[in-house]
Amino acid sequence: MATIDNNIAQLTVKEFLSEGKYVIPIYQRNYDWGERETLQLLEDISDYAKNNNSQNYYIGSAVVFIRTVNGETYFEIIDGQQRLTTLTILTSLLKHLNVANWFEKPNLSYDHRKEADDALVMLQKNQYSEHQAAQHIIDVYGLFSKNIHQVLKAKGLSVADFADYLFSKVIILRIPVPRDTQLNHYFEIMNTRGEQLEKHEVLKAVLMNKLSPNEHKLFHLIWEACSDMSSYVQMNFTVGQRTLIFGDKWKNLQFEDFDSLCEEIEIDDNSSLIEDNEDCSPRTLNNLFEDAKNNIRYELPRDGSQDEGKQDRFGSIINFPNFLLQVLKVCYHDSDFYREDVDAGIRLDDKVLIPTFQNVLKSLQDETERKRFVKFFIIELLFLRVQYDSYVIKREYINGSESWSLKSIRKYDNNKANYVNTFSVGSSEDENDLGKEIRMLEAMFHVSAPTQIYKYWLNALLYCIHKKEAVDSSFLRNRLYHLACSYMLDIYIGKHKSDFEDVIYRSDDFLPYNNTDNIDWNQIDCGCNVHNFVFNFYDFITWKENPSKYSKFEFSYRTSVEHFYPQNPMPGYDNLKGRGLDSFGNLCLISRGMNSKFSNNMPKAKLDNFGLVEEVRNGLSLKLLEMMDIVKSKGDWGVTEIKNFDKFAKNRILEALKQVG
């Protein structure tokens, strides 16, 4: 038992998880980490284990209050419970991988939350709680289990190496608050802390420092316009600036270099990015009817409560720091600044945003070259932001609903703008068939890897449209489909593996290295370890066969791979282990919210719960719908049905992959 005192303690993860008792009080929120936070933690620790294995990694602090109840003294966790719970979950997995045999039982518990307590204890015993209140705990364990080998392999680490670094070099500061602390006042202070500068704001200052003072205004103007990812970049400039920078139609960047734009543009010191009174001229009835015909929307009068000049109609799939890294990776690769070793260090991980740019700057010969690079980059940033807005999906919120959209800005008379489908049918604004495929393919990629550091597909997309002078629907659809097939054949089911960067940069067309003769189906006959992308690819090719039949289908964040015929069936039903239980034909991808009613229910019960009501069916994956429809028609789902559907599903994938070329 650790000594209980009021001193700040520097503890390794092993010391923290094996000494003392920690209690998460009832007033703390439930554990709610998801995929983004979980995979980021895994990436952070494994990065340090690879690159700085002799140095300590300070993962954060645990602010505690020392409390004594009925003669027992323990640490009540005030701040840090989410991270500490996650470390407990990770250590349970590592115990089952035989690299944490010292971990006998969790020393972390929840006050008056028995279900969460039980879930942690069961994980340590390699068992899984089915209680809804413990779902996040089980999901995070599944995320670690599914991703740890892939992440460590990519970094050249063994599980033992990772565990050794985690338990001996990752440090937590345990900070006790004074015994007379008023905890409610402490929380008030914690929740009203001032905001620090964002990393991209620091980076902006670093880059601007390479320019002359008279060039700062333009750099600032472009940077700030690009940083608002919730609106189309043109709308972040004044009307006059839009016309100068993007032409009369506000569509394409008119300048190829920073200096030529700097010579032409005039920037008022007192001007804002957005004009508050754009086109306030009186409107005739004819004007209004024409605007209505063109679907032009009018904003409500502003009463001061709105966020002036901002729109929240569109949601970006990445944030600005990640976009900066995406642009850097794309534009640096084919530039005259290129160095292979520097390029290899550009990663899509915004926790190393500033060091990544500093490494590029350091590689350049002198300050003149650094200044040239900064000018080059800011124009590339603006160019690719225009391309991003037109050719990358957004989440669109309109009329109380939301959906994936692929739209471009269109200017009308009187400086009004609207958003229309990027790929339309003739002169109409209706989305054409290839446009729908592009939108679906991008959504498929995105939901398969919502965490920003894994958006290699987006890097591939930006790279191909960066090199293409005129982007048409056929070109973009083919590149995305080639990329999807490369993911399948070279990363997930092929016998010979490639990494993501090799897939993107080895050729301009993204064609796979493996062909269909090199498929190893065993890689998707492995139960819950099959990657989400495989299921989403299957759903895409199923949708593509009959878009009208599945017109209401949309890719969404389905993140849990489950067995349709359960691993642990209810009493009286056969256990199918070794008889197709873990085959692709018996696996499905579901949303986190479905888990509590899915788990060990038999297929007929799953059909009754989810497969009979149209509104519910519309939210399911297409593969799961097909499986439920078999149960509905045949009345059963057993060894024969699994075998037949497995053969059918794999043949569908095979035929789709043969189409690439």
C-alpha positions in Angstrom: 0.0 0.0 0.0 1.4 3.4 -0.9 2.0 5.9 1.8 -0.9 8.3 2.1 0.4 11.8 2.4 -0.1 15.3 1.0 2.9 15.3 -1.3 2.8 15.4 -5.0 3.9 12.0 -6.2 5.5 11.1 -9.5 4.3 7.6 -10.3 4.8 5.2 -13.2 1.7 3.6 -14.6 2.6 0.4 -13.0 3.0 2.1 -9.6 -0.3 3.9 -10.0 -2.3 0.8 -10.9 -0.8 -1.4 -8.3 -0.5 0.8 -5.2 -3.2 2.5 -3.2 -6.9 2.7 -3.8 -8.7 5.2 -6.1 -12.4 6.0 -6.1 -14.3 8.0 -8.7 -17.0 9.8 -6.8 -20.7 9.9 -7.9 -20.5 13.6 -8.9 -18.1 12.8 -11.7 -19.6 12.1 -15.1 -19.7 8.6 -16.5 -16.8 7.2 -18.5 -17.3 8.3 -22.1 -14.1 8.0 -24.1 -14.6 6.9 -27.7 -12.5 6.0 -30.7 -10.8 9.3 -31.2 -9.5 9.7 -27.6 -8.6 6.0 -27.3 -6.6 5.7 -30.5 -4.9 9.0 -29.9 -3.7 7.8 -26.5 -2.4 4.6 -28.1 -0.6 6.6 -30.8 0.9 9.1 -28.3 2.4 6.4 -26.0 3.6 4.2 -28.9 5.2 7.2 -30.6 7.3 7.9 -27.5 8.1 4.2 -27.0 9.5 4.2 -30.6 11.2 7.6 -30.7 12.1 8.5 -27.1 12.2 5.1 -25.3 14.9 6.3 -22.8 12.9 9.3 -21.8 9.8 9.6 -19.5 6.5 10.5 -21.0 4.3 12.6 -18.7 0.8 11.6 -19.5 -0.9 14.1 -17.2 -2.1 14.4 -13.7 -4.5 12.9 -11.3 -5.9 15.5 -8.9 -7.0 13.7 -5.8 -8.6 14.4 -2.4 -7.5 12.1 0.4 -10.6 10.8 2.2 -11.0 8.5 5.1 -14.2 6.6 5.6 -14.8 4.0 8.4 -11.1 3.8 9.0 -10.1 3.3 5.4 -8.1 6.0 3.6 -8.3 6.3 -0.2 -7.8 8.7 -3.0 -10.9 10.3 -4.4 -10.2 11.3 -8.0 -11.2 14.9 -8.7 -9.7 15.3 -12.1 -8.2 12.8 -14.6 -10.6 9.9 -14.2 -11.2 9.4 -18.0 -7.5 8.9 -18.8 -6.9 6.7 -15.7 -9.9 4.5 -16.4 -8.5 4.1 -20.0 -5.1 3.0 -18.6 -6.8 0.4 -16.4 -8.7 -0.9 -19.5 -5.5 -1.0 -21.6 -3.6 -2.8 -18.8 -6.3 -5.5 -18.6 -5.8 -6.2 -22.3 -2.0 -6.3 -21.9 -2.4 -8.8 -19.1 -4.3 -11.1 -21.5 -1.4 -10.6 -23.9 0.9 -11.9 -21.2 2.9 -8.7 -20.7 1.3 -7.4 -17.4 1.1 -10.5 -15.2 1.7 -8.3 -12.2 -1.8 -6.7 -12.6 -3.9 -8.7 -10.2 -7.1 -6.6 -9.9 -8.1 -3.0 -10.6 -7.4 -0.5 -7.8 -9.8 1.9 -9.4 -13.5 1.8 -8.5 -16.7 3.9 -8.9 -18.7 5.2 -6.0 -22.3 3.8 -6.3 -21.8 2.6 -9.9 -21.6 -1.2 -9.4 -22.0 -1.9 -13.2 -18.9 0.0 -14.1 -17.0 -1.6 -11.2 -18.0 -5.0 -12.3 -17.0 -4.3 -15.9 -13.5 -3.4 -14.9 -13.1 -6.5 -12.7 -14.6 -8.7 -15.4 -12.2 -7.3 -18.1 -9.3 -8.2 -15.8 -10.6 -11.8 -15.9 -11.1 -11.7 -19.7 -14.9 -11.5 -19.4 -17.2 -8.9 -20.7 -20.1 -7.1 -19.0 -23.3 -6.8 -21.0 -24.8 -4.0 -18.9 -25.6 -0.8 -20.9 -24.0 1.4 -18.2 -20.6 -0.3 -18.9 -20.8 0.0 -22.7 -18.1 2.6 -23.1 -15.7 0.5 -21.0 -16.3 -2.5 -23.2 -16.1 -0.5 -26.4 -12.7 1.0 -25.5 -11.4 -2.5 -24.6 -12.5 -3.6 -28.0 -10.9 -0.7 -29.7 -7.5 -1.4 -28.0 -7.8 -5.1 -28.8 -8.6 -4.4 -32.5 -6.0 -1.8 -33.1 -3.0 -2.4 -30.9 -1.2 -4.9 -33.1 -1.7 -2.8 -36.2 -0.5 0.4 -34.5 2.6 -1.2 -32.9 3.5 -3.1 -36.1 3.5 0.1 -38.1 6.0 1.6 -35.6 8.2 -1.5 -35.4 7.3 -2.2 -31.8 6.5 -5.5 -30.1 3.7 -5.7 -27.5 6.4 -6.4 -24.9 8.4 -3.3 -25.9 5.2 -1.2 -25.7 4.2 -2.6 -22.3 7.7 -2.1 -20.9 7.7 1.5 -21.9 4.1 2.1 -20.7 4.7 0.6 -17.3 8.1 2.0 -16.5 8.4 5.3 -18.4 4.9 6.7 -18.7 4.5 9.0 -15.7 1.4 10.3 -13.8 1.6 13.1 -11.3 -0.7 12.5 -8.4 -1.6 15.9 -6.9 -3.5 16.0 -3.6 -5.5 19.0 -2.9 -5.4 20.4 0.7 -7.7 18.7 3.2 -9.6 21.9 3.8 -10.4 22.5 0.1 -14.0 23.3 -0.8 -14.4 20.9 -3.7 -17.4 22.8 -5.2 -15.2 25.9 -5.4 -12.4 23.9 -6.9 -14.6 22.6 -9.7 -15.8 26.1 -10.4 -12.2 27.2 -10.9 -11.4 24.1 -13.0 -14.3 24.9 -15.3 -13.6 28.6 -15.8 -9.9 28.3 -16.7 -8.7 30.8 -19.4 -8.0 29.4 -22.8 -4.4 29.0 -24.1 -3.3 29.7 -27.6 -4.2 26.9 -30.0 -1.2 25.1 -31.7 -2.2 26.4 -35.1 -2.2 30.0 -33.7 1.4 29.5 -32.5 2.3 28.0 -35.9 0.8 31.0 -37.6 3.2 33.3 -35.7 6.2 31.0 -36.5 5.5 31.1 -40.2 4.6 34.8 -40.3 7.9 35.6 -38.7 9.6 34.4 -41.9 7.9 37.2 -43.9 8.4 40.9 -44.3 6.1 43.1 -42.2 4.3 44.4 -45.3 3.4 40.8 -46.2 1.8 39.9 -42.8 -1.6 41.3 -43.6 -2.2 39.0 -46.6 -0.8 36.0 -44.8 -3.1 36.7 -41.9 -6.1 37.3 -44.2 -5.6 33.9 -46.0 -4.8 32.0 -42.8 -7.9 33.2 -40.9 -10.2 32.6 -43.9 -8.9 29.0 -44.2 -9.1 28.3 -40.5 -12.9 28.5 -40.4 -13.7 25.0 -41.6 -17.5 25.4 -41.0 -18.0 27.6 -44.0 -16.9 27.8 -47.7 -13.6 29.6 -47.8 -14.8 32.3 -50.3 -17.4 33.4 -47.8 -14.7 34.3 -45.3 -13.5 37.2 -47.5 -15.3 40.5 -48.4 -17.2 40.7 -51.7 -14.4 42.7 -53.3 -11.8 40.3 -52.1 -13.8 37.3 -53.3 -14.0 38.7 -56.8 -10.3 39.6 -57.0 -9.1 36.3 -55.5 -11.5 33.9 -57.0 -12.8 35.7 -60.1 -16.3 36.9 -61.1 -17.9 33.5 -60.4 -16.1 33.1 -57.0 -15.0 29.7 -58.1 -11.3 29.3 -58.8 -8.2 30.8 -57.3 -6.9 33.4 -59.8 -3.3 33.7 -58.5 -0.5 31.1 -58.6 1.9 32.9 -56.2 1.8 35.0 -53.1 3.7 38.0 -54.5 1.3 38.6 -57.4 -1.7 38.5 -55.1 0.1 40.8 -52.6 0.6 43.4 -55.3 -3.0 43.4 -56.3 -5.0 43.3 -53.1 -5.6 46.1 -50.7 -6.4 45.2 -47.1 -7.8 47.9 -44.8 -6.4 47.7 -41.3 -9.9 48.2 -39.9 -11.8 45.8 -42.2 -13.2 42.5 -41.0 -13.0 39.3 -43.0 -16.8 39.4 -43.6 -18.7 42.5 -44.7 -21.7 43.0 -42.4 -23.8 44.8 -45.1 -23.3 42.8 -48.3 -25.8 43.7 -50.8 -28.4 45.5 -48.7 -30.0 47.1 -51.8 -33.8 47.2 -52.1 -35.3 44.1 -53.8 -38.1 44.3 -56.4 -40.7 41.6 -56.6 -39.0 40.3 -59.8 -35.7 40.2 -57.9 -37.4 38.1 -55.1 -39.0 35.7 -57.5 -35.7 35.2 -59.3 -33.9 34.6 -56.0 -36.6 32.0 -55.1 -36.1 30.3 -58.4 -32.4 30.0 -57.7 -33.0 28.7 -54.1 -31.3 31.7 -52.6 -31.9 31.9 -48.8 -32.2 35.2 -46.8 -30.7 35.5 -43.4 -33.0 36.6 -40.5 -32.3 40.1 -39.2 -29.4 40.0 -36.7 -30.2 40.9 -33.2 -26.7 40.7 -31.8 -27.2 37.2 -30.4 -25.9 35.4 -33.5 -22.3 34.6 -34.3 -21.8 37.4 -36.8 -21.0 36.4 -40.3 -20.7 32.7 -39.5 -22.7 29.8 -40.8 -23.2 26.4 -39.2 -25.0 24.8 -42.1 -21.9 22.7 -43.0 -19.7 20.6 -40.8 -16.1 19.7 -41.8 -14.9 16.2 -41.4 -11.5 17.5 -40.2 -10.3 20.4 -38.1 -7.9 23.1 -39.2 -4.7 21.8 -37.6 -5.2 18.5 -39.4 -6.0 20.3 -42.6 -2.7 22.1 -42.3 -0.9 18.8 -42.1 -2.9 17.3 -45.0 -1.9 20.3 -47.2 1.7 20.1 -46.1 1.9 16.4 -46.9 0.4 17.0 -50.4 2.1 20.1 -51.6 5.6 19.2 -50.1 5.7 15.8 -51.9 6.0 17.3 -55.4 7.7 20.6 -54.6 11.3 21.7 -55.2 11.7 21.8 -51.4 11.3 18.0 -51.3 13.6 15.8 -49.2 12.7 12.2 -48.7 13.7 12.1 -45.0 11.7 15.2 -44.3 8.7 14.0 -46.2 8.8 10.7 -44.2 8.4 12.8 -41.0 5.2 14.6 -42.1 2.5 12.7 -40.3 -1.2 13.5 -40.1 -1.1 13.9 -36.3 -1.8 17.4 -35.1 -0.2 16.8 -31.7 3.1 17.2 -33.6 1.8 20.1 -35.8 4.5 22.6 -34.7 7.5 20.3 -34.7 6.5 19.0 -38.1 6.6 22.4 -39.7 9.7 23.4 -37.8 11.4 20.3 -39.2 10.5 21.4 -42.7 11.8 24.9 -42.1 15.0 23.6 -40.5 15.7 21.5 -43.6 15.8 24.5 -45.8 19.1 26.2 -46.8 18.6 29.7 -45.4 16.1 32.3 -44.4 15.5 33.3 -48.0 14.4 29.7 -48.8 12.2 29.6 -45.6 10.5 32.8 -46.7 9.9 31.3 -50.2 8.5 28.2 -48.6 6.1 30.1 -46.4 4.8 32.0 -49.4 4.5 28.8 -51.3 2.6 27.1 -48.5 0.0 29.8 -47.8 -1.0 29.9 -51.5 -1.2 26.1 -51.6 -3.3 26.2 -48.4 -5.8 28.5 -50.1 -5.8 26.5 -53.3 -6.4 23.2 -51.6 -9.0 24.7 -49.3 -11.0 25.8 -52.4 -10.6 22.2 -53.7 -11.5 20.7 -50.4 -14.8 22.7 -50.2 -15.9 21.5 -53.6 -14.7 17.9 -53.7 -14.8 16.6 -50.1 -18.0 15.7 -48.3 -19.4 17.8 -45.5 -22.1 17.1 -43.0 -25.0 19.4 -44.1 -27.5 20.6 -41.5 -30.7 22.0 -43.1 -34.4 22.1 -42.3 -33.9 20.1 -39.1 -32.1 17.2 -40.8 -28.6 16.3 -41.6 -26.9 14.3 -44.4 -23.6 13.9 -46.3 -23.3 16.5 -49.1 -20.9 17.2 -51.9 -21.5 20.8 -52.9 -19.8 23.8 -54.5 -20.5 27.5 -54.1 -22.3 29.2 -57.0 -22.5 33.0 -57.3 -25.7 34.7 -58.6 -26.4 38.3 -59.4 -26.3 40.9 -56.7 -23.5 39.1 -55.0 -25.7 36.3 -53.6 -24.4 32.8 -53.3 -25.9 29.4 -53.0 -24.6 25.8 -52.7 -25.2 23.3 -55.5 -24.2 19.8 -56.1 -20.6 19.7 -57.4 -21.5 17.1 -60.0 -24.9 17.9 -61.6 -27.0 16.5 -64.4 -26.6 18.8 -67.4 -27.6 22.3 -66.6 -29.8 21.3 -63.7 -28.6 21.2 -60.1 -29.6 17.6 -59.5 -26.7 15.3 -58.5 -25.7 12.9 -61.2 -25.1 9.2 -60.7 -21.3 9.5 -60.5 -21.7 12.4 -58.0 -23.7 10.1 -55.8 -21.0 7.4 -56.0 -18.3 9.9 -55.1 -20.3 11.1 -52.1 -21.0 7.5 -51.0 -17.3 6.4 -51.4 -16.0 9.4 -49.4 -18.6 8.8 -46.7 -17.5 5.1 -46.7 -13.9 6.0 -46.2 -14.7 8.7 -43.5 -16.9 6.6 -41.2 -14.4 3.7 -41.4 -11.7 5.9 -39.9 -13.3 8.9 -38.2 -10.2 9.6 -36.2 -8.3 12.4 -37.9 -4.8 10.9 -37.8 -6.0 7.9 -39.9 -7.5 10.0 -42.8 -5.0 8.7 -45.3 -7.8 8.4 -47.9 -8.3 12.2 -47.6 -4.6 12.7 -48.2 -4.9 10.6 -51.3 -7.9 12.6 -52.6 -6.3 15.9 -52.0 -3.1 14.6 -53.7 -4.9 13.6 -56.9 -7.0 16.7 -57.2 -3.9 18.8 -56.5 -2.2 17.3 -59.5 -5.3 17.4 -61.8 -5.9 20.6 -63.7 -9.6 19.9 -64.3 -11.4 17.5 -62.0 -14.5 15.7 -63.5 -16.8 13.1 -61.9 -15.5 10.2 -63.9 -11.9 10.9 -62.9 -12.7 11.4 -59.2 -15.0 8.3 -58.9 -12.4 6.1 -60.5 -9.6 7.3 -58.3 -11.7 6.8 -55.2 -12.8 3.3 -56.3 -9.2 2.3 -57.1 -8.2 3.5 -53.7 -10.9 1.5 -52.0 -9.8 -1.7 -53.9 -6.2 -1.0 -52.9 -7.3 -0.8 -49.2 -9.0 -4.1 -49.6 -6.3 -6.0 -51.6 -3.2 -4.4 -50.2 -4.1 -3.6 -46.6 -6.9 -5.8 -45.4 -7.3 -9.1 -47.3 -4.2 -9.4 -49.6 -1.4 -11.8 -48.9 1.2 -9.1 -49.4 0.8 -6.0 -47.3 1.4 -2.4 -48.2 1.3 0.7 -45.9 -1.1 3.6 -46.5 1.5 6.0 -47.8 2.8 3.4 -50.3 -0.8 3.0 -51.6 -1.2 6.7 -52.0 2.2 7.8 -53.5 3.4 4.8 -55.5 1.3 5.7 -58.5 -1.1 8.4 -59.7 -4.0 6.0 -60.2 -4.1 4.2 -56.8 -4.3 0.8 -58.5 -3.7 -2.1 -56.1 -0.5 -4.1 -56.1 -2.2 -7.4 -55.3 -4.7 -8.9 -57.6 -7.6 -11.1 -56.7 -5.5 -14.3 -56.9 -3.6 -13.0 -53.8 -6.6 -12.8 -51.5 -6.4 -14.5 -48.1 -10.0 -14.8 -46.9 -8.8 -16.0 -43.4 -8.1 -12.3 -42.7 -11.8 -11.6 -42.5 -12.8 -14.9 -40.9 -11.4 -13.7 -37.6 -14.5 -12.6 -35.6 -14.6 -9.1 -34.1 -11.1 -8.3 -35.3 -12.2 -7.6 -38.9 -11.7 -3.9 -39.8 -14.7 -1.7 -40.2 -13.7 -0.7 -43.7 -14.3 -4.3 -45.0 -17.9 -4.1 -43.9 -18.4 -0.6 -45.3 -16.8 -1.6 -48.6 -19.3 -4.5 -48.8 -22.2 -2.1 -48.1 -20.9 0.3 -50.9 -20.8 -2.5 -53.5 -24.2 -3.7 -52.4 -25.7 -0.2 -52.6 -24.0 0.2 -56.0 -25.8 -2.9 -57.4 -29.2 -1.3 -56.7 -29.1 2.4 -55.6 -32.9 2.8 -56.0 -33.6 -0.2 -53.7 -31.3 1.3 -51.0 -32.1 5.0 -51.6 -32.4 5.7 -47.9 -29.2 4.1 -46.9 -26.4 6.3 -45.6 -23.0 5.6 -44.1 -22.9 6.4 -40.4 -20.7 5.7 -37.5 -21.2 2.0 -37.0 -18.2 1.0 -35.0 -18.9 -2.3 -33.3 -18.2 -5.7 -35.1 -20.6 -8.3 -33.7 -21.6 -11.9 -34.3 -25.0 -12.4 -35.8 -25.3 -15.9 -34.4 -23.9 -15.1 -30.9 -20.6 -16.3 -29.4 -22.4 -17.3 -26.2 -25.9 -18.4 -27.2 -28.8 -18.7 -24.8 -29.4 -22.0 -23.0 -30.8 -24.6 -25.3 -29.0 -23.3 -28.5 -25.9 -24.8 -30.1 -22.5 -23.2 -29.7 -21.2 -22.8 -33.3 -17.5 -22.2 -32.4 -15.4 -23.8 -35.2 -18.5 -24.1 -37.4 -18.5 -20.7 -39.1 -19.1 -18.6 -36.0 -16.2 -16.3 -36.7 -16.5 -16.3 -40.5 -17.3 -13.1 -42.4 -20.7 -14.5 -43.2 -21.7 -14.4 -39.6 -20.3 -10.9 -38.8 -22.0 -7.5 -38.9 -21.2 -3.9 -38.2 -23.6 -2.1 -35.8 -23.8 1.1 -33.9 -22.8 1.4 -30.3 -26.3 2.0 -29.2 -27.5 -1.3 -30.5 -25.1 -3.4 -28.4 -27.3 -3.9 -25.4 -30.1 -5.5 -27.4 -27.8 -7.3 -29.8 -25.1 -9.2 -27.8 -26.3 -12.7 -27.0 -29.7 -12.5 -28.5 -30.5 -15.1 -31.1 -30.8 -14.0 -34.8 -34.7 -14.3 -34.7 -34.8 -11.9 -31.7 -32.4 -9.5 -33.5 -34.8 -9.5 -36.4 -37.7 -8.8 -34.1 -35.9 -5.9 -32.4 -34.3 -4.2 -35.5 -35.4 -5.8 -38.7 -39.2 -5.3 -39.1 -39.8 -1.6 -38.7 -38.8 0.4 -41.8 -37.5 3.4 -39.9 -35.2 1.2 -37.9 -34.1 -0.8 -41.0 -33.0 2.4 -42.7 -30.4 2.9 -40.1 -28.8 -0.5 -40.4 -25.9 -1.6 -42.5 -26.8 -3.4 -45.8 -25.0 -6.5 -44.9 -27.0 -6.8 -41.6 -30.2 -6.2 -43.5 -29.4 -9.1 -45.9 -28.7 -11.4 -43.0 -32.0 -10.4 -41.3 -33.9 -10.9 -44.5 -32.6 -14.5 -44.7 -33.8 -15.1 -41.2 -37.2 -13.6 -42.2 -37.5 -15.8 -45.3 -36.0 -19.0 -43.9 -37.0 -18.7 -40.3 -33.5 -19.8 -39.2 -29.8 -18.8 -39.1 -27.5 -21.7 -38.5 -24.5 -23.4 -39.9 -26.0 -23.8 -43.4 -27.2 -20.2 -43.6 -23.9 -18.9 -42.4 -21.9 -21.0 -44.9 -24.1 -20.0 -47.9 -24.1 -16.3 -47.0 -20.4 -16.3 -46.4 -19.8 -17.8 -49.9 -22.2 -15.2 -51.4 -20.7 -12.2 -49.6 -17.1 -13.1 -50.5 -18.1 -13.7 -54.1 -19.7 -10.2 -54.2 -16.4 -8.7 -52.9 -14.4 -10.8 -55.4 -16.4 -9.6 -58.4 -16.2 -6.0 -57.3 -12.5 -6.2 -56.9 -12.1 -7.7 -60.4 -13.7 -4.5 -61.8 -10.6 -2.4 -60.9 -8.1 -1.9 -63.7 
